[in-house]
């Protein structure tokens, strides 16, 4: 898709953005993107769209966070 096509979907309120695992690994860029989208939605109600993280990408990111914070994560707390 090009920028014009995305803009048209955004204006019609038909835009849904799905993020893959790679997008989630860049935490700062992902949060910056989400914050920018939320500010856009707050400023102008004509821009309505959804942000979606598919379950496999979410599960993989959660697994990686558990591995990274193994010492600080209580595996028994959430089972």
Secondary structure by P-SEA (a helix, b strand, c coil): ccaaaaaaaaaaccbbbbbcaaaaaaaaaaaaaaaaaaaaaaacccbbbbbbbcaaaaaaaaaaaaaaacccccccccc
